[in-house]
Amino acid sequence: MSELLRLTGVSRRFSGLQALRDVNLSVARGEVLGLIGPNGAGKTTLVNTICGVTPANSGTILFDGSDITRTKPYQAARRGLSRTFQIVQPFAEFSALDNVAAAALFSQPGTSLKTAREAAREHLAFVGLEPQADQPAATLTLAMRKRLELAKALAMRPKLLFLDEVNAGLNSAEVERATALIHQLAKDGITIVMIEHLMKVVLNVCTRIVVLHNGHPIADGPPREVISNPAVVEAYLGQQYAKRSAGHG
């Protein structure tokens, strides 16, 4: 598999806080990479740095062969970097359809409103929200707003899709539904990097895991191998989890 994204020596400071320390990371095309680690480990900061929201203080980021280290968020979006946000904030008064159409218009300048709305309808159908297309986003449940967030990200035609805790706050049936959508996206060839705390989902969906701790990767490899790594158990999973997962084989 060819490489789509490469970070070399990427660091990010916020005044006295070193949020990312010398991160080296590559993502291959078609991969589903799980990004895990304790709260405050730097996972969302890493995504923000790649997408240009909080530019790196040092290091380089290459995406699809181009240097995007100093790219602005709108430029990153137009290159094919798309993301969902952990705290979903749709345009509350807009319909679900127009929320998704807005994302298409933002990322593809020159697109007509008609074309954007047609594409939006397809993305809503994919995430199971077509019946809610004309409802204001404010009226949707949390699970529906999460799916709307995914439809918006897909409307940006991503080459690389970042999913930031898409399952947070969902019940087990909703998590299963979200997991099925992620499997389908991977099958469709979209490269995915997902920040996720639910290890069941990570093990079910991801082809590889990277563990961040204090802003630096401490493990990188196949899921089963990574979750049995003593450093990962100590920093993040805890002995109870390790024992349980060993018991399940």
BAMI-448624 format. One record per residue (C-alpha): x, y, z; residue in three letters; residue number from 1. Coordinates in steps of 0.1 Angstrom, whole numbers, padded with zeros to 4 digits, m for minus. Layout:
// residues N
<pt><east>X</east><north>Y</north><up>Z</up><code>ala</code><pos>NUM</pos></pt>
...
***
This chain:
// residues 249
<pt><east>0000</east><north>0000</north><up>0000</up><code>met</code><pos>1</pos></pt>
<pt><east>0013</east><north>0034</north><up>m0009</up><code>ser</code><pos>2</pos></pt>
<pt><east>0017</east><north>0061</north><up>0017</up><code>glu</code><pos>3</pos></pt>
<pt><east>m0009</east><north>0089</north><up>0020</up><code>leu</code><pos>4</pos></pt>
<pt><east>0002</east><north>0108</north><up>0051</up><code>leu</code><pos>5</pos></pt>
<pt><east>0036</east><north>0111</north><up>0067</up><code>arg</code><pos>6</pos></pt>
<pt><east>0045</east><north>0132</north><up>0098</up><code>leu</code><pos>7</pos></pt>
<pt><east>0082</east><north>0137</north><up>0106</up><code>thr</code><pos>8</pos></pt>
<pt><east>0093</east><north>0151</north><up>0139</up><code>gly</code><pos>9</pos></pt>
<pt><east>0060</east><north>0170</north><up>0145</up><code>val</code><pos>10</pos></pt>
<pt><east>0058</east><north>0190</north><up>0177</up><code>ser</code><pos>11</pos></pt>
<pt><east>0032</east><north>0214</north><up>0191</up><code>arg</code><pos>12</pos></pt>
<pt><east>0035</east><north>0236</north><up>0222</up><code>arg</code><pos>13</pos></pt>
<pt><east>0008</east><north>0257</north><up>0238</up><code>phe</code><pos>14</pos></pt>
<pt><east>0027</east><north>0283</north><up>0260</up><code>ser</code><pos>15</pos></pt>
<pt><east>0042</east><north>0260</north><up>0286</up><code>gly</code><pos>16</pos></pt>
<pt><east>0025</east><north>0228</north><up>0276</up><code>leu</code><pos>17</pos></pt>
<pt><east>0042</east><north>0204</north><up>0251</up><code>gln</code><pos>18</pos></pt>
<pt><east>0011</east><north>0189</north><up>0235</up><code>ala</code><pos>19</pos></pt>
<pt><east>0029</east><north>0169</north><up>0208</up><code>leu</code><pos>20</pos></pt>
<pt><east>0065</east><north>0157</north><up>0210</up><code>arg</code><pos>21</pos></pt>
<pt><east>0085</east><north>0147</north><up>0180</up><code>asp</code><pos>22</pos></pt>
<pt><east>0057</east><north>0126</north><up>0164</up><code>val</code><pos>23</pos></pt>
<pt><east>0067</east><north>0103</north><up>0135</up><code>asn</code><pos>24</pos></pt>
<pt><east>0038</east><north>0087</north><up>0119</up><code>leu</code><pos>25</pos></pt>
<pt><east>0027</east><north>0073</north><up>0085</up><code>ser</code><pos>26</pos></pt>
<pt><east>m0007</east><north>0063</north><up>0072</up><code>val</code><pos>27</pos></pt>
<pt><east>m0011</east><north>0041</north><up>0041</up><code>ala</code><pos>28</pos></pt>
<pt><east>m0039</east><north>0044</north><up>0016</up><code>arg</code><pos>29</pos></pt>
<pt><east>m0069</east><north>0023</north><up>0025</up><code>gly</code><pos>30</pos></pt>
<pt><east>m0058</east><north>0018</north><up>0061</up><code>glu</code><pos>31</pos></pt>
<pt><east>m0081</east><north>0021</north><up>0091</up><code>val</code><pos>32</pos></pt>
<pt><east>m0058</east><north>0035</north><up>0118</up><code>leu</code><pos>33</pos></pt>
<pt><east>m0069</east><north>0037</north><up>0155</up><code>gly</code><pos>34</pos></pt>
<pt><east>m0054</east><north>0065</north><up>0175</up><code>leu</code><pos>35</pos></pt>
<pt><east>m0058</east><north>0057</north><up>0212</up><code>ile</code><pos>36</pos></pt>
<pt><east>m0044</east><north>0069</north><up>0245</up><code>gly</code><pos>37</pos></pt>
<pt><east>m0054</east><north>0086</north><up>0278</up><code>pro</code><pos>38</pos></pt>
<pt><east>m0074</east><north>0119</north><up>0279</up><code>asn</code><pos>39</pos></pt>
<pt><east>m0049</east><north>0147</north><up>0273</up><code>gly</code><pos>40</pos></pt>
<pt><east>m0025</east><north>0125</north><up>0254</up><code>ala</code><pos>41</pos></pt>
<pt><east>m0026</east><north>0148</north><up>0223</up><code>gly</code><pos>42</pos></pt>
<pt><east>m0049</east><north>0128</north><up>0200</up><code>lys</code><pos>43</pos></pt>
<pt><east>m0073</east><north>0157</north><up>0190</up><code>thr</code><pos>44</pos></pt>
<pt><east>m0043</east><north>0181</north><up>0189</up><code>thr</code><pos>45</pos></pt>
<pt><east>m0026</east><north>0158</north><up>0164</up><code>leu</code><pos>46</pos></pt>
<pt><east>m0057</east><north>0159</north><up>0142</up><code>val</code><pos>47</pos></pt>
<pt><east>m0059</east><north>0197</north><up>0146</up><code>asn</code><pos>48</pos></pt>
<pt><east>m0022</east><north>0200</north><up>0136</up><code>thr</code><pos>49</pos></pt>
<pt><east>m0026</east><north>0179</north><up>0105</up><code>ile</code><pos>50</pos></pt>
<pt><east>m0057</east><north>0198</north><up>0094</up><code>cys</code><pos>51</pos></pt>
<pt><east>m0041</east><north>0232</north><up>0100</up><code>gly</code><pos>52</pos></pt>
<pt><east>m0062</east><north>0243</north><up>0129</up><code>val</code><pos>53</pos></pt>
<pt><east>m0032</east><north>0245</north><up>0153</up><code>thr</code><pos>54</pos></pt>
<pt><east>m0001</east><north>0244</north><up>0130</up><code>pro</code><pos>55</pos></pt>
<pt><east>0030</east><north>0225</north><up>0141</up><code>ala</code><pos>56</pos></pt>
<pt><east>0058</east><north>0244</north><up>0158</up><code>asn</code><pos>57</pos></pt>
<pt><east>0083</east><north>0221</north><up>0142</up><code>ser</code><pos>58</pos></pt>
<pt><east>0085</east><north>0190</north><up>0119</up><code>gly</code><pos>59</pos></pt>
<pt><east>0069</east><north>0184</north><up>0085</up><code>thr</code><pos>60</pos></pt>
<pt><east>0036</east><north>0169</north><up>0074</up><code>ile</code><pos>61</pos></pt>
<pt><east>0033</east><north>0154</north><up>0039</up><code>leu</code><pos>62</pos></pt>
<pt><east>m0002</east><north>0145</north><up>0025</up><code>phe</code><pos>63</pos></pt>
<pt><east>m0006</east><north>0128</north><up>m0009</up><code>asp</code><pos>64</pos></pt>
<pt><east>0029</east><north>0139</north><up>m0019</up><code>gly</code><pos>65</pos></pt>
<pt><east>0025</east><north>0176</north><up>m0009</up><code>ser</code><pos>66</pos></pt>
<pt><east>0039</east><north>0195</north><up>0021</up><code>asp</code><pos>67</pos></pt>
<pt><east>0009</east><north>0207</north><up>0041</up><code>ile</code><pos>68</pos></pt>
<pt><east>0027</east><north>0217</north><up>0073</up><code>thr</code><pos>69</pos></pt>
<pt><east>0016</east><north>0253</north><up>0070</up><code>arg</code><pos>70</pos></pt>
<pt><east>m0018</east><north>0247</north><up>0053</up><code>thr</code><pos>71</pos></pt>
<pt><east>m0049</east><north>0265</north><up>0064</up><code>lys</code><pos>72</pos></pt>
<pt><east>m0079</east><north>0244</north><up>0074</up><code>pro</code><pos>73</pos></pt>
<pt><east>m0100</east><north>0253</north><up>0043</up><code>tyr</code><pos>74</pos></pt>
<pt><east>m0070</east><north>0244</north><up>0021</up><code>gln</code><pos>75</pos></pt>
<pt><east>m0066</east><north>0211</north><up>0039</up><code>ala</code><pos>76</pos></pt>
<pt><east>m0104</east><north>0204</north><up>0034</up><code>ala</code><pos>77</pos></pt>
<pt><east>m0100</east><north>0211</north><up>m0003</up><code>arg</code><pos>78</pos></pt>
<pt><east>m0071</east><north>0187</north><up>m0006</up><code>arg</code><pos>79</pos></pt>
<pt><east>m0092</east><north>0159</north><up>0007</up><code>gly</code><pos>80</pos></pt>
<pt><east>m0086</east><north>0160</north><up>0045</up><code>leu</code><pos>81</pos></pt>
<pt><east>m0120</east><north>0157</north><up>0062</up><code>ser</code><pos>82</pos></pt>
<pt><east>m0130</east><north>0152</north><up>0099</up><code>arg</code><pos>83</pos></pt>
<pt><east>m0158</east><north>0149</north><up>0123</up><code>thr</code><pos>84</pos></pt>
<pt><east>m0157</east><north>0167</north><up>0156</up><code>phe</code><pos>85</pos></pt>
<pt><east>m0161</east><north>0152</north><up>0191</up><code>gln</code><pos>86</pos></pt>
<pt><east>m0185</east><north>0179</north><up>0201</up><code>ile</code><pos>87</pos></pt>
<pt><east>m0210</east><north>0181</north><up>0172</up><code>val</code><pos>88</pos></pt>
<pt><east>m0222</east><north>0216</north><up>0164</up><code>gln</code><pos>89</pos></pt>
<pt><east>m0244</east><north>0216</north><up>0133</up><code>pro</code><pos>90</pos></pt>
<pt><east>m0261</east><north>0247</north><up>0120</up><code>phe</code><pos>91</pos></pt>
<pt><east>m0291</east><north>0243</north><up>0143</up><code>ala</code><pos>92</pos></pt>
<pt><east>m0317</east><north>0261</north><up>0122</up><code>glu</code><pos>93</pos></pt>
<pt><east>m0305</east><north>0246</north><up>0089</up><code>phe</code><pos>94</pos></pt>
<pt><east>m0322</east><north>0214</north><up>0077</up><code>ser</code><pos>95</pos></pt>
<pt><east>m0301</east><north>0182</north><up>0078</up><code>ala</code><pos>96</pos></pt>
<pt><east>m0298</east><north>0184</north><up>0040</up><code>leu</code><pos>97</pos></pt>
<pt><east>m0285</east><north>0220</north><up>0040</up><code>asp</code><pos>98</pos></pt>
<pt><east>m0260</east><north>0212</north><up>0067</up><code>asn</code><pos>99</pos></pt>
<pt><east>m0245</east><north>0186</north><up>0045</up><code>val</code><pos>100</pos></pt>
<pt><east>m0248</east><north>0207</north><up>0013</up><code>ala</code><pos>101</pos></pt>
<pt><east>m0229</east><north>0235</north><up>0031</up><code>ala</code><pos>102</pos></pt>
<pt><east>m0200</east><north>0212</north><up>0037</up><code>ala</code><pos>103</pos></pt>
<pt><east>m0199</east><north>0202</north><up>0000</up><code>ala</code><pos>104</pos></pt>
<pt><east>m0200</east><north>0239</north><up>m0011</up><code>leu</code><pos>105</pos></pt>
<pt><east>m0172</east><north>0248</north><up>0014</up><code>phe</code><pos>106</pos></pt>
<pt><east>m0149</east><north>0221</north><up>0002</up><code>ser</code><pos>107</pos></pt>
<pt><east>m0156</east><north>0223</north><up>m0035</up><code>gln</code><pos>108</pos></pt>
<pt><east>m0156</east><north>0259</north><up>m0047</up><code>pro</code><pos>109</pos></pt>
<pt><east>m0177</east><north>0263</north><up>m0079</up><code>gly</code><pos>110</pos></pt>
<pt><east>m0202</east><north>0236</north><up>m0070</up><code>thr</code><pos>111</pos></pt>
<pt><east>m0238</east><north>0247</north><up>m0076</up><code>ser</code><pos>112</pos></pt>
<pt><east>m0263</east><north>0246</north><up>m0048</up><code>leu</code><pos>113</pos></pt>
<pt><east>m0284</east><north>0220</north><up>m0068</up><code>lys</code><pos>114</pos></pt>
<pt><east>m0254</east><north>0197</north><up>m0072</up><code>thr</code><pos>115</pos></pt>
<pt><east>m0244</east><north>0201</north><up>m0035</up><code>ala</code><pos>116</pos></pt>
<pt><east>m0280</east><north>0193</north><up>m0024</up><code>arg</code><pos>117</pos></pt>
<pt><east>m0281</east><north>0162</north><up>m0047</up><code>glu</code><pos>118</pos></pt>
<pt><east>m0248</east><north>0149</north><up>m0032</up><code>ala</code><pos>119</pos></pt>
<pt><east>m0261</east><north>0158</north><up>0003</up><code>ala</code><pos>120</pos></pt>
<pt><east>m0292</east><north>0136</north><up>m0002</up><code>arg</code><pos>121</pos></pt>
<pt><east>m0269</east><north>0107</north><up>m0012</up><code>glu</code><pos>122</pos></pt>
<pt><east>m0248</east><north>0111</north><up>0019</up><code>his</code><pos>123</pos></pt>
<pt><east>m0278</east><north>0113</north><up>0042</up><code>leu</code><pos>124</pos></pt>
<pt><east>m0292</east><north>0081</north><up>0027</up><code>ala</code><pos>125</pos></pt>
<pt><east>m0258</east><north>0064</north><up>0033</up><code>phe</code><pos>126</pos></pt>
<pt><east>m0259</east><north>0073</north><up>0071</up><code>val</code><pos>127</pos></pt>
<pt><east>m0296</east><north>0065</north><up>0073</up><code>gly</code><pos>128</pos></pt>
<pt><east>m0309</east><north>0101</north><up>0077</up><code>leu</code><pos>129</pos></pt>
<pt><east>m0328</east><north>0105</north><up>0045</up><code>glu</code><pos>130</pos></pt>
<pt><east>m0362</east><north>0106</north><up>0063</up><code>pro</code><pos>131</pos></pt>
<pt><east>m0348</east><north>0135</north><up>0084</up><code>gln</code><pos>132</pos></pt>
<pt><east>m0335</east><north>0155</north><up>0054</up><code>ala</code><pos>133</pos></pt>
<pt><east>m0358</east><north>0184</north><up>0059</up><code>asp</code><pos>134</pos></pt>
<pt><east>m0358</east><north>0186</north><up>0097</up><code>gln</code><pos>135</pos></pt>
<pt><east>m0338</east><north>0213</north><up>0114</up><code>pro</code><pos>136</pos></pt>
<pt><east>m0306</east><north>0199</north><up>0129</up><code>ala</code><pos>137</pos></pt>
<pt><east>m0316</east><north>0212</north><up>0163</up><code>ala</code><pos>138</pos></pt>
<pt><east>m0345</east><north>0186</north><up>0164</up><code>thr</code><pos>139</pos></pt>
<pt><east>m0322</east><north>0155</north><up>0158</up><code>leu</code><pos>140</pos></pt>
<pt><east>m0311</east><north>0132</north><up>0186</up><code>thr</code><pos>141</pos></pt>
<pt><east>m0274</east><north>0129</north><up>0196</up><code>leu</code><pos>142</pos></pt>
<pt><east>m0270</east><north>0097</north><up>0176</up><code>ala</code><pos>143</pos></pt>
<pt><east>m0286</east><north>0114</north><up>0146</up><code>met</code><pos>144</pos></pt>
<pt><east>m0264</east><north>0145</north><up>0150</up><code>arg</code><pos>145</pos></pt>
<pt><east>m0234</east><north>0122</north><up>0150</up><code>lys</code><pos>146</pos></pt>
<pt><east>m0245</east><north>0106</north><up>0118</up><code>arg</code><pos>147</pos></pt>
<pt><east>m0252</east><north>0141</north><up>0103</up><code>leu</code><pos>148</pos></pt>
<pt><east>m0216</east><north>0150</north><up>0113</up><code>glu</code><pos>149</pos></pt>
<pt><east>m0204</east><north>0119</north><up>0093</up><code>leu</code><pos>150</pos></pt>
<pt><east>m0225</east><north>0128</north><up>0063</up><code>ala</code><pos>151</pos></pt>
<pt><east>m0210</east><north>0164</north><up>0064</up><code>lys</code><pos>152</pos></pt>
<pt><east>m0175</east><north>0149</north><up>0065</up><code>ala</code><pos>153</pos></pt>
<pt><east>m0183</east><north>0126</north><up>0035</up><code>leu</code><pos>154</pos></pt>
<pt><east>m0197</east><north>0155</north><up>0015</up><code>ala</code><pos>155</pos></pt>
<pt><east>m0162</east><north>0169</north><up>0015</up><code>met</code><pos>156</pos></pt>
<pt><east>m0151</east><north>0140</north><up>m0006</up><code>arg</code><pos>157</pos></pt>
<pt><east>m0123</east><north>0129</north><up>0017</up><code>pro</code><pos>158</pos></pt>
<pt><east>m0091</east><north>0110</north><up>0007</up><code>lys</code><pos>159</pos></pt>
<pt><east>m0084</east><north>0108</north><up>0044</up><code>leu</code><pos>160</pos></pt>
<pt><east>m0112</east><north>0109</north><up>0070</up><code>leu</code><pos>161</pos></pt>
<pt><east>m0105</east><north>0116</north><up>0107</up><code>phe</code><pos>162</pos></pt>
<pt><east>m0132</east><north>0103</north><up>0131</up><code>leu</code><pos>163</pos></pt>
<pt><east>m0130</east><north>0119</north><up>0165</up><code>asp</code><pos>164</pos></pt>
<pt><east>m0149</east><north>0098</north><up>0190</up><code>glu</code><pos>165</pos></pt>
<pt><east>m0179</east><north>0092</north><up>0168</up><code>val</code><pos>166</pos></pt>
<pt><east>m0193</east><north>0067</north><up>0193</up><code>asn</code><pos>167</pos></pt>
<pt><east>m0191</east><north>0089</north><up>0224</up><code>ala</code><pos>168</pos></pt>
<pt><east>m0225</east><north>0091</north><up>0241</up><code>gly</code><pos>169</pos></pt>
<pt><east>m0241</east><north>0064</north><up>0220</up><code>leu</code><pos>170</pos></pt>
<pt><east>m0258</east><north>0033</north><up>0233</up><code>asn</code><pos>171</pos></pt>
<pt><east>m0247</east><north>m0002</north><up>0221</up><code>ser</code><pos>172</pos></pt>
<pt><east>m0272</east><north>m0005</north><up>0192</up><code>ala</code><pos>173</pos></pt>
<pt><east>m0261</east><north>0030</north><up>0180</up><code>glu</code><pos>174</pos></pt>
<pt><east>m0224</east><north>0020</north><up>0183</up><code>val</code><pos>175</pos></pt>
<pt><east>m0230</east><north>m0011</north><up>0162</up><code>glu</code><pos>176</pos></pt>
<pt><east>m0247</east><north>0010</north><up>0135</up><code>arg</code><pos>177</pos></pt>
<pt><east>m0218</east><north>0035</north><up>0135</up><code>ala</code><pos>178</pos></pt>
<pt><east>m0193</east><north>0006</north><up>0133</up><code>thr</code><pos>179</pos></pt>
<pt><east>m0211</east><north>m0008</north><up>0103</up><code>ala</code><pos>180</pos></pt>
<pt><east>m0209</east><north>0025</north><up>0085</up><code>leu</code><pos>181</pos></pt>
<pt><east>m0171</east><north>0027</north><up>0092</up><code>ile</code><pos>182</pos></pt>
<pt><east>m0167</east><north>m0008</north><up>0078</up><code>his</code><pos>183</pos></pt>
<pt><east>m0185</east><north>0003</north><up>0047</up><code>gln</code><pos>184</pos></pt>
<pt><east>m0164</east><north>0034</north><up>0042</up><code>leu</code><pos>185</pos></pt>
<pt><east>m0132</east><north>0014</north><up>0046</up><code>ala</code><pos>186</pos></pt>
<pt><east>m0146</east><north>m0011</north><up>0020</up><code>lys</code><pos>187</pos></pt>
<pt><east>m0152</east><north>0019</north><up>m0003</up><code>asp</code><pos>188</pos></pt>
<pt><east>m0115</east><north>0027</north><up>m0001</up><code>gly</code><pos>189</pos></pt>
<pt><east>m0116</east><north>0058</north><up>0022</up><code>ile</code><pos>190</pos></pt>
<pt><east>m0085</east><north>0060</north><up>0044</up><code>thr</code><pos>191</pos></pt>
<pt><east>m0096</east><north>0064</north><up>0080</up><code>ile</code><pos>192</pos></pt>
<pt><east>m0079</east><north>0076</north><up>0112</up><code>val</code><pos>193</pos></pt>
<pt><east>m0101</east><north>0072</north><up>0142</up><code>met</code><pos>194</pos></pt>
<pt><east>m0098</east><north>0085</north><up>0178</up><code>ile</code><pos>195</pos></pt>
<pt><east>m0117</east><north>0061</north><up>0199</up><code>glu</code><pos>196</pos></pt>
<pt><east>m0120</east><north>0050</north><up>0235</up><code>his</code><pos>197</pos></pt>
<pt><east>m0142</east><north>0020</north><up>0230</up><code>leu</code><pos>198</pos></pt>
<pt><east>m0116</east><north>m0008</north><up>0226</up><code>met</code><pos>199</pos></pt>
<pt><east>m0143</east><north>m0032</north><up>0212</up><code>lys</code><pos>200</pos></pt>
<pt><east>m0148</east><north>m0008</north><up>0183</up><code>val</code><pos>201</pos></pt>
<pt><east>m0110</east><north>m0003</north><up>0178</up><code>val</code><pos>202</pos></pt>
<pt><east>m0104</east><north>m0041</north><up>0177</up><code>leu</code><pos>203</pos></pt>
<pt><east>m0133</east><north>m0047</north><up>0154</up><code>asn</code><pos>204</pos></pt>
<pt><east>m0126</east><north>m0019</north><up>0128</up><code>val</code><pos>205</pos></pt>
<pt><east>m0089</east><north>m0009</north><up>0129</up><code>cys</code><pos>206</pos></pt>
<pt><east>m0061</east><north>m0026</north><up>0109</up><code>thr</code><pos>207</pos></pt>
<pt><east>m0035</east><north>m0009</north><up>0130</up><code>arg</code><pos>208</pos></pt>
<pt><east>m0032</east><north>0011</north><up>0163</up><code>ile</code><pos>209</pos></pt>
<pt><east>m0010</east><north>0040</north><up>0174</up><code>val</code><pos>210</pos></pt>
<pt><east>m0010</east><north>0048</north><up>0211</up><code>val</code><pos>211</pos></pt>
<pt><east>m0002</east><north>0084</north><up>0222</up><code>leu</code><pos>212</pos></pt>
<pt><east>0010</east><north>0091</north><up>0257</up><code>his</code><pos>213</pos></pt>
<pt><east>0021</east><north>0126</north><up>0268</up><code>asn</code><pos>214</pos></pt>
<pt><east>0021</east><north>0138</north><up>0231</up><code>gly</code><pos>215</pos></pt>
<pt><east>0044</east><north>0110</north><up>0218</up><code>his</code><pos>216</pos></pt>
<pt><east>0036</east><north>0076</north><up>0202</up><code>pro</code><pos>217</pos></pt>
<pt><east>0046</east><north>0048</north><up>0226</up><code>ile</code><pos>218</pos></pt>
<pt><east>0033</east><north>0019</north><up>0204</up><code>ala</code><pos>219</pos></pt>
<pt><east>0024</east><north>0013</north><up>0168</up><code>asp</code><pos>220</pos></pt>
<pt><east>0013</east><north>m0020</north><up>0152</up><code>gly</code><pos>221</pos></pt>
<pt><east>m0014</east><north>m0046</north><up>0147</up><code>pro</code><pos>222</pos></pt>
<pt><east>m0042</east><north>m0042</north><up>0173</up><code>pro</code><pos>223</pos></pt>
<pt><east>m0038</east><north>m0074</north><up>0193</up><code>arg</code><pos>224</pos></pt>
<pt><east>m0001</east><north>m0069</north><up>0195</up><code>glu</code><pos>225</pos></pt>
<pt><east>m0004</east><north>m0033</north><up>0207</up><code>val</code><pos>226</pos></pt>
<pt><east>m0030</east><north>m0040</north><up>0234</up><code>ile</code><pos>227</pos></pt>
<pt><east>m0008</east><north>m0066</north><up>0250</up><code>ser</code><pos>228</pos></pt>
<pt><east>0022</east><north>m0042</north><up>0250</up><code>asn</code><pos>229</pos></pt>
<pt><east>0032</east><north>m0037</north><up>0287</up><code>pro</code><pos>230</pos></pt>
<pt><east>0038</east><north>0001</north><up>0281</up><code>ala</code><pos>231</pos></pt>
<pt><east>0003</east><north>0005</north><up>0267</up><code>val</code><pos>232</pos></pt>
<pt><east>m0013</east><north>m0015</north><up>0295</up><code>val</code><pos>233</pos></pt>
<pt><east>0005</east><north>0006</north><up>0321</up><code>glu</code><pos>234</pos></pt>
<pt><east>m0002</east><north>0040</north><up>0304</up><code>ala</code><pos>235</pos></pt>
<pt><east>m0037</east><north>0035</north><up>0292</up><code>tyr</code><pos>236</pos></pt>
<pt><east>m0055</east><north>0001</north><up>0293</up><code>leu</code><pos>237</pos></pt>
<pt><east>m0048</east><north>m0010</north><up>0329</up><code>gly</code><pos>238</pos></pt>
<pt><east>m0042</east><north>m0045</north><up>0342</up><code>gln</code><pos>239</pos></pt>
<pt><east>m0079</east><north>m0054</north><up>0345</up><code>gln</code><pos>240</pos></pt>
<pt><east>m0084</east><north>m0048</north><up>0308</up><code>tyr</code><pos>241</pos></pt>
<pt><east>m0053</east><north>m0067</north><up>0298</up><code>ala</code><pos>242</pos></pt>
<pt><east>m0064</east><north>m0097</north><up>0319</up><code>lys</code><pos>243</pos></pt>
<pt><east>m0099</east><north>m0097</north><up>0305</up><code>arg</code><pos>244</pos></pt>
<pt><east>m0087</east><north>m0094</north><up>0269</up><code>ser</code><pos>245</pos></pt>
<pt><east>m0061</east><north>m0122</north><up>0274</up><code>ala</code><pos>246</pos></pt>
<pt><east>m0090</east><north>m0144</north><up>0287</up><code>gly</code><pos>247</pos></pt>
<pt><east>m0109</east><north>m0137</north><up>0255</up><code>his</code><pos>248</pos></pt>
<pt><east>m0080</east><north>m0151</north><up>0235</up><code>gly</code><pos>249</pos></pt>
***
